[in-house]
Amino acid sequence: MKRFYETKFFRQFIPFMILVIGGSFFVEQFTKIRYKYRTTEQFDFRKETAAHGIVMNKPATLEEEYEKIKTLDLDNWENVRISRPWEEPNSTSN
């Protein structure tokens, strides 16, 4: 029996076959999940918001945003320091 355990068949072929055959059963579990959840319906955000009566604004285009920024005066601005969380709200620093 000891001689049988030392053969190339027992040391290489049997573990390889266990890996191949056992691997196919292991992979089968993952493929079942694919077909199990295939019939589920995906969530549609647009349908959900319409069902609740929420109206979404049209997304702004780059040109529309550029027109808004063109009207701003970017040359005259003032840097205003806000208070830090650890400072008192109305304190001024030097």
Secondary structure, DSSP 8 states (H G I E B T S, - for coil): -HHHHTSHIIIIIHHHHHHHHHHHHHHHHHHHHHHHSTTS----HHHHHHHTT--------HHHHHHHHHTS--SS--------TTS-TT----
